[in-house]
């Protein structure tokens, strides 16, 4: 009779990277096998680009250039901010279908589930950026500055996507179901992306909304991308506030602050909800 030796859980927990990759690969396979679940990061951004470029674009005037080049910075910013939905819903879904409980029963690193979700969602966030870039080139968007500036724009989007991931993890750990996540995230995130310079110049907004938009980090992210890609920024006024005048620094500050605050809270909520 042959005896099979099974390593105790404590020994296998040291191989965390391997476990993280297993969980990430599972999530990526789900995306490939359920392409309809990627509609929010594939069809939706393309729909927004075409809708605003061809339907609303003719009615919106931009002082220093064409609306289609002005538009793309806002579409990029809105779509990667909406990345909160994917992370939060994925975690909430794993919570309700028992996947988390099954992971806990396996001899794997306890950080693997969260780490694997993070890797999968970073890959997932790259998909809409690529698709929007191609769609933007088709409708007339161009990168008018150098390679270094363009690389800075894409790097800033990846950094912002990483920050949004932690907000998504926090929501996914605190809210009890995918339906609850959709309701709360839509109510919180949707207005933030529209009370900004996403689709129209800030100067066209009424007084109080203009002030909110000027200090909204989605506006600074949008303006940063427009500057780094060499696209029109619209009418920013003769004396714009500091976030509009230094959008890259303001966006990076928000990115660092979100990660510094939300990451510890998300990890704590995740451990309390899924591990205890």
Secondary structure, DSSP 4 states (H G I P E B T S, - for coil): -PPPP---HHHHTT-HHHHHHHHHHHHHHHHHH-GGGGGGGTHHHHHHHHHIIIIIGGG---TTS-HHHHHHHHHHHHHHHTHHHHHHHHHHHHHHTTHHHHHHTSSS-TTHHHHHHHHHHHHHHHHHHHHHHHHHHHHT----S-HHHHHHHHHHHHHHHHHHHHHHHHHHHHSSSHHHHHHHHHHHHHHHHHSSSSSS-GGGS-HHHHHHHHH-HHHHHHHHHHHHTT-------TT--HHHHTHHHHHHHHHHHHHHHHHHHHHHHHIIIII-
